[in-house]
Amino acid sequence: MKVALFIPCYVDQFYPQVAIATMQLLQKFGCEVTYPLDQTCCGQPMANAGYEHLTGSCNKNFINNFKDADYIVGPTGSCVTHIKDHLHDDAQEAAATHIRKHVYELTEFMVDVLKVEHIDAYFPHRVGMHQSCHGLRMLHLGSMSEKVTPHFSKAEQLLQHVKGLELSYPTRTDECCGFGGTFCVTEEAVSVRMGKDRIEDHSVNDVEYITGGDMSCLMHLEGILKKQRSHVKVIHLAEILNANVADKLPGKEAGKQQEVVNA
């Protein structure tokens, strides 16, 4: 199965370890992973700001990079949602349609396409689960609290295989963290207050980490956590699912093993 890796620009710049973990994870399940080198921003920031009519060059570039891929997989729900819903190009609409139908968020791909039923991972920590708004309400990666439906979560379905992991949810299981793309810029004070509320809700469970499928939300929470000098860290789902036996090794040996993995 050939998979083209779609790495959002902010992940490439600030969280390359998430991209590496995603690649290694897909390879573990037999995927032939490629990384189109000319990919840049998908155009979501402009679209969020009301300038979708200016995303034409982003669309053309994305299509040129990914039109030959069997599947396109990204470790972020918001950018994947943008491509699913907004990728168009009059000159290459057939290619755009193929991409829209074959682009997946990582956990969505692992559950729905790869049908993963076992993961050899080890992460002995107490982790709080953050569910991003777009992941639930646009990609349908989990059940929504405003709907009276049976509980399900594709991320939780995968994390339940991780040895040593103690997973918890905040009281308000799927409340927005306040990031919201350009919202955090135009409504900074409200955005920060919402983020603080999320962190306080997780802190009740005495978590060591907060995880999720989108680094944009986690980046927002990380900024607040660092400002508060909190011991709580953020970590992408891919990093947990890719955590292996090297984490069991004591002292310097474990450090060397992890350096190899991170390289």
N, C-alpha and C positions, 0 to 999 in steps of 0.2 A: 504494500500500500504506500503510494507516494504522497507525502505531505509537505506542503510549502509552509514554512514558519512565518507568521505575520507578527512582527514585534513592534508595538506602538513606539513612537519616537521618545516619549518620556521614559519608557522602560529601557530602551536602548541607552539613553543618556544617564539615567540615575539608578536603575536596578538591573544591570546586565545579568546578575546572578539568577534572576527569574527567567530570563530568556534561555540561559544555559540549562537550568533545571527542566524547563519545558521540553527542550530538545532531547535531553538525556532520557526523560520520562517516556516520550514518544518512541525513542529508539528501543527502549526496554521492551516495548510491546510490538516490536517488529516493523515499525514504520521506517521507510526510507525518507529521511528528512533533508530538505534543502532549504537554503536561506537566500532568497533573491536579494542581491546586494544593493540594488538601486531603489529599494523601497524607502519611502520617507513618510511624512504625515499623511494620514488617511483623509484629512479634511474636516474631521469632526469639530475642532475648535471654531472654525469659521462658520460651520453650519449652526452650531449652538448659539453663536453670536448674531444669527440672522443673516449671514452672508453666504448661504448655500450656493447662490448663483456664481460665486467666485471660486468654487471648489473644482471647476472643470479640469484644471491641470493636475490636481491631486487624483481625480478619478482616472484620467488617462494613464498616469504613471502607475497607479495601483493595478489597472487592468493589464498593462504591459508586463508588469512583474509577475502576475499571478494567473494569467489566462490559461496557461498550459498545465496548471496543477490539478491533480485529481481531487485533493482536498486542501483547504487553507485553514490553519488552526492558529489561534492567538490566545495568549494568557490574560485576556482582558475583555470583559463583557461589553463595556461601553463602546469601544472601537469596533468590535465585531458587530454590535447592533447597528452602528452607523453604516457599515458596509452592507449588511443585510437589507437595510431599509432605504438607503440613499444612493447606492452606487449605480450611476447611469452614464451612458455616453452614446450620443446619436450615431457616431461612426463605428462603434464597437459594442452595440447593445446586446448582441448575442453572447459575446464574451462576458459582458457585465452580468447578464442573467445567469450564466453558468457559475460565476463567482458567488453571486448572492445566494445561490442554492447549495453551494458547497463550502461556505465559510462557517466555521464553528468556534465557539468558545471552548477552552480546553476541557473542562469537566463534561460539557455537553458531548464533545467528541468521544471522550473516553467511555461514557455511559451508553450513548445512543449508537455510535458507530463501531468502536472497538469492543463494546460489550464486556468491559473489564469486570471480572468477578473476584480477582485476587491481586493484591499488591504486596510485595515484599518490602515493607518500609518500617522504620523504627523511629519514633519521636516521643520520648518519655517526658511529656510536659502537659501542663494544664493550658488549654487553648480555648479562647473565645471565638465563636463563629460570627462574622459580619456578613450579612446578606445584602448585596447591593441592589438598589431599586430597579435598575434596568435589567439586572440578571433575573429578577423575579417576574417583573411585570411586562418585560418585552421579550426575553429569551425563555421564560418559563422554566428556570432552573430549579425552582422550588415552589412550595405552596405559599400563598399570601394570607396574612392574618385577617385581611378584610373580607376574605371569602371563606365560607363554611365548607371546607373540603378536607379530605384526609391529608395528614402531614406527609410531605415528601421533600427531599433535597438531594440533588445529584452530587453536590459536594460532600454531604454527609454520607451518602452511599459509598463514596470512595474512601473517605477518612475513617470509616468504621473498620477498615482493614489494617490501619496503621497501628502497630504494636506499641503499647505504652502511652498512647494518646488519650488524654481525658478531655473530652469536648463539652463545652457549655454554651448556652445561648443567653443573651441578656433578657431582661423581663419583657421589653418591647422588641420582639424578635426580628422585625424587619423595618424598623424605623430608619429614615434617611440619616446618613452621617453628616450631611450638610455640604459635602463637596460640590456636587452638581455641576462640574465643569466651570463655565464662566460665572455661575451663581456665586462661587466662593470669592470672586473678584468684585462683582457688582454689589453683593450683599455680605461683605466680609464679617461684620459683627454677628449677624444672624447665623452665618455659616459656622463660625467658631463656636458659638453657643450650642448649636446642634451637635458639633463634634465632641464638645465637652460632655454633653448629656450622654452620648454614646459610650464614651470612655468610663464615665461614672457608673453606667449600667453594667458594663463588663467588670469593673473593679469589684463589685459586690461578690463576684464569683472567684476573686483572688486569682485571676489568670496571669500566666507568664507571657503569653503571646495573644495577639488578635490576628486572625487569619481571614482570608476572603479570596475571591477569584478575580479581583480587580485592584491593581496597584494604585490607581488614582484615588480610590476611597481610602486605601491603607496609607497612602502618602499624606493625605489630609490628616488622618488620625495620628500618624507618626509625628508630624510637625507639632501637634498639640502635646503629645506625650513627652517629646523632647523639651518643650517649653516648660512643662511641669516637672521636669527631671524625674520622670517616672521610670521604674524598673521594667515596665511592660514594653515589649517589642512587637513590631508587626512582622508578619511573614506570609508570603504568598502560598496558596495551596500547593502549587507545583513544587515548592521547596520542601514541604512536608512529605508529599507523596514520593518525592525523590530521595528522601533521607534514608540512609542505608546503615549497614552494620558498622561502618567506620565510626558512627556516633557512639557506639558501645565501647570503643577502645579507650583506655585511660591515657591521660597525659599527652606527651609529645607525639606519640604514635598516632593518636586520633587526630591531632592537629595536622600532621603531615598528610594523613589520608584525606582530610577535608580539603587541604590545599590542592591536592591533585584533582579532587572532584570539582572544586571551584575554578580551576584552571581551564 
